[in-house]
Amino acid sequence: MPRQSRKRSQPRGFTLLELMVVIVIIGLVTGITSVAVMDALRDARLKATQQSMIGLEEALKLYSVKHGRYPGTDLGLKVLVAEHLLDKSKMLADSWGNDFAY
């Protein structure tokens, strides 16, 4: 009896090489976009910290006008919150969570 050969009418799946190429491409795209996102996050934190520092400067000027002097280091920046010159005590720290020194 002659052996009949089967012809493949449908592809069975992807080859290992095709899968590896796709995985490498996904990895490259992920790496490139994550660098861009981290740079944007760093820039946003810098801008937020700069704005907080501007707010502190304005609050210190208002304190100086109200009391005729700037607060001493013994009072620190928390006196600005107590005097209601700053809305939030969160403004006493930078975007990384470090307290501003005065």
C-alpha positions as CSV (number, residue, x, y, z in Angstrom):
1,M,0.0,0.0,0.0
2,P,1.3,3.3,-1.0
3,R,1.6,5.9,1.7
4,Q,-0.3,9.0,1.0
5,S,1.3,12.2,2.0
6,R,-0.8,14.8,3.8
7,K,-0.6,18.3,2.7
8,R,-0.8,21.0,5.3
9,S,-3.7,23.3,4.4
10,Q,-3.3,25.6,7.4
11,P,-0.2,26.9,9.2
12,R,0.2,25.3,12.6
13,G,1.6,28.3,14.5
14,F,4.5,30.7,14.8
15,T,8.1,29.6,14.7
16,L,10.5,30.2,17.6
17,L,12.4,32.8,15.6
18,E,9.2,34.8,14.9
19,L,8.3,34.8,18.5
20,M,11.8,35.9,19.6
21,V,11.8,38.7,17.1
22,V,8.4,40.0,18.5
23,I,9.6,39.7,22.1
24,V,12.8,41.7,21.3
25,I,10.8,44.4,19.5
26,I,8.4,44.7,22.5
27,G,11.3,44.9,24.8
28,L,13.0,47.7,22.8
29,V,9.7,49.7,22.6
30,T,9.1,49.3,26.3
31,G,12.7,50.3,27.2
32,I,12.5,53.5,25.0
33,T,9.1,54.6,26.3
34,S,10.0,53.9,30.0
35,V,13.1,56.2,29.7
36,A,10.9,58.9,28.2
37,V,8.3,58.5,31.0
38,M,10.9,58.6,33.7
39,D,12.4,61.8,32.2
40,A,8.9,63.4,32.1
41,L,8.3,62.3,35.7
42,R,11.6,63.9,36.8
43,D,10.8,67.1,35.0
44,A,7.3,67.2,36.6
45,R,8.8,66.8,40.1
46,L,11.3,69.5,39.5
47,K,8.6,71.9,38.3
48,A,6.4,71.0,41.3
49,T,9.3,71.6,43.7
50,Q,10.1,75.0,42.0
51,Q,6.5,76.0,42.5
52,S,6.5,75.0,46.1
53,M,9.7,77.1,46.6
54,I,8.0,80.1,45.0
55,G,5.0,79.6,47.4
56,L,7.4,79.4,50.4
57,E,9.1,82.6,49.2
58,E,5.7,84.4,49.0
59,A,4.6,83.1,52.4
60,L,7.9,84.3,53.9
61,K,7.5,87.8,52.4
62,L,3.9,88.0,53.8
63,Y,5.2,86.9,57.2
64,S,7.9,89.6,57.0
65,V,5.3,92.3,56.2
66,K,3.0,91.1,59.0
67,H,5.7,90.8,61.7
68,G,8.4,93.2,60.5
69,R,11.0,90.3,60.3
70,Y,11.4,86.9,58.9
71,P,10.8,83.9,61.2
72,G,13.8,82.6,63.0
73,T,15.3,79.2,62.6
74,D,13.8,78.2,66.0
75,L,10.3,78.7,64.5
76,G,11.1,77.2,61.1
77,L,8.8,77.0,58.2
78,K,5.9,75.4,60.1
79,V,5.1,78.8,61.6
80,L,3.9,79.7,58.1
81,V,1.2,77.0,58.3
82,A,0.3,78.1,61.8
83,E,-0.1,81.7,60.6
84,H,-2.3,80.5,57.8
85,L,0.2,81.9,55.2
86,L,0.5,78.4,53.6
87,D,-2.5,76.4,52.7
88,K,-1.0,73.0,53.1
89,S,1.8,71.6,55.2
90,K,2.7,69.5,52.2
91,M,4.4,72.5,50.7
92,L,7.0,72.2,53.4
93,A,8.5,69.2,51.5
94,D,9.8,68.8,48.0
95,S,8.4,66.3,45.5
96,W,10.7,63.6,46.8
97,G,9.4,63.9,50.3
98,N,12.4,65.7,51.8
99,D,11.6,68.7,54.1
100,F,12.8,72.1,53.0
101,A,15.6,73.4,55.3
102,Y,15.3,77.0,56.7
